Amino acid sequence: MEYSKVMFVAAINPFEKGGGSQATLAYLDATIEVFGSKNVTLMISNTSVIPDRYKEIEIIKVPIRSHFKRNIDYLRGYLSRFTLPLMKYLYNNKSLYQYCIINGSLTGGKAIPYINKLGIKTVVIYHNYEVEYHKDNRTVESLKGHYLGVIKRIEGLSFREANLNLFLTRQDESLFRYAYGTERGRNYILGTFDFREREVEKLSDIKKDYDITISGSLVNYQTAVGIIDFHRNYLTIAKQMIPNLKVLLTGRNPSQEIINIQNSDTDVYTIMPNPEKILSVVQRGKIYLCPTCIGGGLKLRAMDGLKCGMPILVHEVSARGYDYYFDKPYYRIYNDEDSFRNGLDDLLAFINENPNYSELINNDYYEYFGYQKGVDRLRKALCVFGV
């Protein structure tokens, strides 16, 4: 089937490491598969290095704004540097485009009703509830979490005016409807999934010499808060239940806060920073812990543990979007000391009773998070446009 062109706006660089980049790359890959590479234009930061396999698609690079222009745009309600260049480009090329897929509500905002008037269908992928994200992460845009008015207006405009809203979790969809009212378009739970070139993770026979693994960007504020929460509130319980407890922390650029936690109990904690192949390191643990307890959206790091065939103990904030797993015996959610203790007890029993548990968990992962499963969900969402 022949399509007019689709503009794909990647406000996050999809070719870097990190959860947001990984998700954006998966959506880009799926968009290319649905529409064909000749019909996709990628709008991206001018600092992005484009891999060879993506150079066949049209690329539009957007420069970083000066500090002065960023402040002026903020006052005008344009938080993203992509919004105004996107509007200008589509105005000059409106006859070429049928769809515009935007990653993130803050890039959409005022651009959404404008693009709609050009006769181009708008799709917004919401990686999280931006108000919650900016408040919890104390971002510059929210004046360190103290002022969320501009963010609320922009995100609300995106949600109410887009032709199609794609969410990673049902919880985020509910938050949007509660905060912003009724949408004019359609909503769909897209979730996340692997990008195209992601290899199927082969389970390793490596010795599992750690009881618990935690992974992520160890310099990230959300990650640090989660690890600190585990250290202060749940470590004692874990020590009581697991003699000679060993906890592995792995990921990029550990902050001084994380290093201090390790130094406070070197018999328990080991840090493996900046691993070349992080999943090979993750698999050295028996149980995967996702302690992130702030911020909206779907926490991709739990996918690491599932892909590695590991039972998952996850804070309720990090459980958003994993509804598929809620009834699985290897997936437990906690929000206080009792639920942490009960969840850990269930997972330890599951490991003892199921010697081949890793293969089971790994197979389940690809049934839901595999790349082709994601492509199928995107096609289904775009059926509203007859794609």
N, C-alpha and C positions, 0 to 999 in steps of 0.2 A: 504494500500500500504506500502511495506517495504522500508525503506531508510537506506543508510549508515549514519554514525553519522554526526552531525552538531556541530561545535564549535561556541559558542556564547561568545563573549568577551565583558564584562561589565566594561569598564574603569571607569565608575561612579558606585558607590555602589547603586544598585537598591532597597536596603532594608532600605534606610534612607529617611528622609523627604526632600522635595525640588522638584522643577520642573524637573531637569535633571534626578533625581532618579526615579520620577514617570513615566516619559516617558520610561526610560530604562526598568523598571519593566513591563510596558505594552508590550514592544517588546519581552521581555523574555517570558512572559506568552503566547503571540501569537505564538512564535517559538515552545514552548513546545506543544501547541495545534495542530500545523500543523504537526510536526515531531514525536511527542510522547516523553514522558519523558525519556524513555530508550535510545533514540537516541540523546539526547542533553547533551553536556558537557559545563559547565559554567566556564569560566575563570574570576576570580574576585580577589579583594584585599584580602590579608591575614588578614586584620583588620575587614573584614565584618562578621557580625553575620548572619548565615543562618537560616531563619525560618524553622520550622519542615516540612512544606508542600513542601519545595524545596530540602529536603535532599535525595529524591529518585533519583535525577539527579546527574551525576558525577560532582564533584567540583574540580577545580584546583586553588589554591590560590597563588598569586604572591606577594612577599614581597616588602616592601618599600625600595627604593634604598638609599644608603648612599649619603651624600652630594657630596663626591668626584666622585662617579660613575655617579650621575645625571649630573654633569658638563661634564664629559668625554663623556657620551652618547649624550649630547646636541651638543657637537662639532662634533660628528659623524653623527648627524642627526636623533637621536632616542629620541624624546621628551617624549614619553610615556614609562613608565616602563614595559608595557605589550608587547611591540613590539618584543624585542629579546627573551623573554621566549616563546612567541607564535610561533615564527619561529622555535625555537629549538624543541618545543613539537610536532608541526605538522611534522617536518622532521622525528622525531623518530616514529611517528604514522601515517604516511601519508596513509597507506593502509586502515585505519579505517574511514577516513573522506571524505565526499563528498562535504560539504559546510562549509564555515567559515563566520559568520556574525559578523561584527565589529562595535561597537558603537563609532563613532568618527573618523574623518580623520587622526588625529595625531597619533592614535594607528595603523592605517593602514600604510600609507607612504611606506617606503622601504619594509615592509612585504608583500604588495600586489603583486608585480611582483614575489617575491620569492614563495609565496603560490601558485600563478597561475602555476608556473613551476612544482610544486609538483602534479599538476593535480586536485587541489581542487578549487572549484568555490568560488569566493570572492564576498561578499556583504558588502557594507559600508552604515551605516545609519548616515547621516549628521544632527546633532542636530542644527547646525548653520553654518554660514560662519565664520570659525575660525579666519581669518585675522581681520574681523570686531570686533568679540568678544574680541580678545586679545588686540586690539588697544583701544577699548572703556573701557575695564576693567583694563587696565594698568597692565597686568599680568607679573609675573617674566619671563615667557618664551619669552615674547616680549620685555624684558628689559624696563618694565613700558610703553610699547606702542611705543617705539622709534625704535625698530628693528624687522621687520616682515619677514625678508628674509628666515629664516629656516622654519617658519610656512607656508609661501607660497610654498616653494619647496615640503614639505611633503604633504600638502593638495592637491596640484596640481597633485602629483604622485598618490595619492589615487583615485582622480576623473578620471584621464585619464586611469588608468590601471585596475580598479575594473570591474568585470563582470556585477555587478548590483549596481547602485547608488540609494539609497532611500533618498528622501528629505522630510522635514516637510512642506516646502512651495515652491510654484512656483517661488517666488522671489529669494530664495536661489539657485534654479536650474539655473536661468538666470544669477545670479552673478557668479556662478562657470563657466559657459560656457564663459562668457565675460572675466573672469580672467585667465582661464586655457586652453581654447581651446576646441578641440573636444575629446570626450570620446570614448574609444574603446568598452565599454559595453553598457548597456541599463540604462535609467533613469526612475524613477517612483515616483510620489508624494504619499508618504505613509501617511503623516500627523501624528497626534498623536491621542490617544484614552485612555480610562480608562483601568487600569489593571484588571485582572480577579476577584480579591476578593473585588474590590471597590463596595460598596453597592450603589444601586440606591438611590439617595438623595431624601428623603421624604420632601416635602415642609412643612415648619413649619407655625403654626398660630401665632408665636411670633410677638409681636408688632414691627412694623418698626419705631423705634424711631430715626433713623439717615437718613439724606437725601442722603448721599453718603458714600459708603464703598470702601476702598482701602485695598487690602490684599497682602501678600507676605512675603518673608524673609526680615524683616525690618533692617537687618544688611548688606544686599546685596548692593553692590555699585550701580548696575543698578536701584534697587528699590529706593534707597535714592535719586539718581539724578532725577528720575521721580517725586517723591513727592516734592522735592525742586522746580522743574520746575512748578508743579501745584501751589504751595504756592506763588511763585514769580509772575507768569504770568497769572494765571487763577482764583485764589481765589476771587479776587475782582468781577469778572464777576459772579461767582457762588453766591456770597453774594447779588448782585443786583437782581438776578433772583429768589433766594430762601430766603425769609425772615427768620431770625433766623437760618441760615444754621448750620447744624450739620454734621461733617465729622468723620467717624470711621476709624481708622488705626489699623489693626490687623495682627499679624504674629509673626515670631520668632525673639527674641533678638533685640529689637529696638536699633539702634545706637544712639549715643549722638546727631547727626545731627537731627534725627527724633524727639527725645525728646525735642530738642531746638525749633523745629517748633511747637510742642504742647504747650510748655511754652509761645511761642510768642502770642498765641491766644487761651486761654483755653476755651473761650466761644464757639469756633468752633470745635476744635479738641479733640478727645478722643482716647487714645491708649489702646487697650486690647492685652497685650503681651502674647505670648506662649499659645494660647487657646488649650484645649485638643481636642475639635472638632471644627475646624476652620469654617466649612461650616455653623454650627449652629449660629456662631457669624456673619459671612458674611451676612446672611439673615436678619439681623436686619437693613440693609440699604435698601433704595428704589431703588437707582441707583448704579450700579457698575462702578467705574472709574479705568481704567488701564492706568496710566500716564507714563509708562516706555518709554523713548524717545531715548535710545541708545541701541546698541547691535543687533546682528543678530539673526536669528532663530525664532521659534514660542514661544510666551510668554504664558505659560500655565495658568497663573493666571486668564486670562479672562474666562477660562473654569469654574472657581469657580463661577463667577457671573452667567454665563449661566445655570450651573447646579442648581443654587439656584433660577432660574426663574426671574432673574433681568435684566432690560434693561441695555445695555452696552454703555458707552462712552469711547472710546479708542484712544490713540495717534496713529498716522499712523504707527509708527515703530512697535507698538504692534499689529497692525491689520494683519500682515503677517500670512498667513496660515488660515485665517478665511474667505476666499472668499465665502464660503457657506452662510455666514450671511450678505454679503454686501448689499443685497436688502431687508433685513428684516427691518420692521419699528421700531424695538426695538434695533437696532445696529447702532451706529453712530461713525464716525471717525473724529478726529480733528488734525490740524497741526498749527493753529494760533488762534488768539482771535476770529475772525469772525466764523470760523468753530466750535470752542468750544461753542460759544454762540448759534449758530443755532442748533448744535447737542443736547445741553442740552434742548433747547426749544422744539425740536421734541420729546425728551424722556418724558418730563413733560406732553406734550399733549397726548402722547401715553398712559401714566399711567392713566390720567383722563378719556380717552375714552374707556379703556379696563379693566374693573374691574377684569377679570380673566386672566390677562396677564401672571402671574407667571406659571400657568399650561401650557400655550402655549409655552413659552420659554423653560421650563424644558423638554417638549416632543420633541421639536426640537433638543435639546442638545443630547438626546439619539439616535435620528435618524442619527446623524453624528459621535458623539464622543463615543458612546457606545462600549463596549469591543468587542462584536461579529462583529460589523461593521468594527472594526480595523483588526480583524482576517481575515475577508473576503478580505480586501484590501491587506493584506500581502500575502494571497494565490494567489491573482490575480497578484501581482508583481512577485512572484516566478514561475509563469507559464512560464517564459522565460527559466527556467531549466526543465520544464516538471513536476513540483511538483503539 
